Every structure is written in C-alpha cells, then in structure tokens.
Amino acid sequence: MTIADLREKCKKSIASVPRDFLFMAILVSTSSASFGLGYLTGLDAGQGSVPFTTSPSSAETAVRQVVASKTGTKYYLPSCTGAERISEANKVWFATAELARAEGYEPATNCAGL
C-alpha cells in the first residue's frame, strides 16, 4: 500500500463520519483537556485544593504549630483570635515557637499557652 492509497483511505473514512459529530468530538476533547490542564496548573500554584479534603493531614498539622503574619511581629497558636484575623495569603507557619523567634517574631501577649 502506498502513501497515496493510505491518504485516500483516510479521506474516505473521515468523509463517512458526519461533520457535526466530528466537530463536537474535537470541541469536547479540546475543552476537557484545557480544563484539566488549568486545574492541574492551579494545584501546582497553590490556588486550589484536591477535592474532598476537609482538613490538613496529620503531617501538615505536625509542621504547623505556630502562625505569624508576613507583615507583623507576633506569632500565635492557630486557635488564638489573633491568628484568625490573619488573611490566608499573609500567614507564615512555623513548626516550633523557637523557629518563629529565630525569624524575629515575638509571642503574642493575648494568646494563652505561649
């Protein structure tokens, strides 16, 4: 079979498929691929979360012991009201209070347990 014969065979098989079906198949597959790539890119950039996860894993909570603001000078326990007022974009997490102090943060005086 020559290349010309193969080309003619492909043309005949494509011609037998209705144009509307072919167009819709290409449209659906392209939009699905675009959505999937955008979703994965968002996950890589930290702008989304994996579906059905409602709480951080035990490994994440073990690392997140105290929190501070990027623009502030105090650190808090996650349960303190001061920590709740820090926007998610400005939160800086530390595994220990000593690490927060090493970065120049001081314990908050209104946070019991520090």
C-alpha positions, -999 to +999 in steps of 0.1 A: +000+000+000+014+034-010+011+066+009-013+079-018-036+048-012-034+053+025-043+090+022-073+082+000-085+055+025-083+081+054-102+107+034-130+081+027-132+071+064-134+107+076-159+115+049-182+088+062-184+105+097-209+133+099-192+167+101-213+178+132-202+147+151-166+153+142-167+189+152-184+182+185-159+154+193-129+178+187-146+206+207-154+184+237-119+168+238-102+201+235-122+218+262-118+188+285-080+189+281-079+227+286-099+224+318-078+196+331-045+214+324-058+246+340-069+227+371-036+210+375-018+243+370-039+258+398-030+230+421+007+234+413+005+271+420-014+265+453-046+282+442-068+252+446-071+221+467-077+184+460-114+177+461-129+161+492-102+171+516-117+189+545-088+191+570-050+191+568-033+158+571-015+148+604+018+155+587+007+191+579-006+198+613+026+185+629+045+211+610+021+239+616+024+247+653+025+285+654+015+311+628+025+347+622+018+374+597+042+383+570+037+420+579+035+415+617+059+410+646+039+385+668+033+348+665+002+329+676-012+295+682-037+286+654-065+286+679-059+322+691-081+351+678-051+369+665-043+340+642-079+340+629-075+377+618-045+370+596-055+365+560-045+332+544-023+349+519-002+366+548+001+335+571+036+322+578+037+288+596+064+276+618+069+241+633+080+254+667+079+287+686+117+287+686+118+288+648+094+318+649+116+336+674+146+329+653+129+347+624+124+377+646+088+371+658+077+375+694+049+356+712+016+374+713+007+385+748-031+379+743-026+343+732-029+319+762-005+289+760+026+307+745 
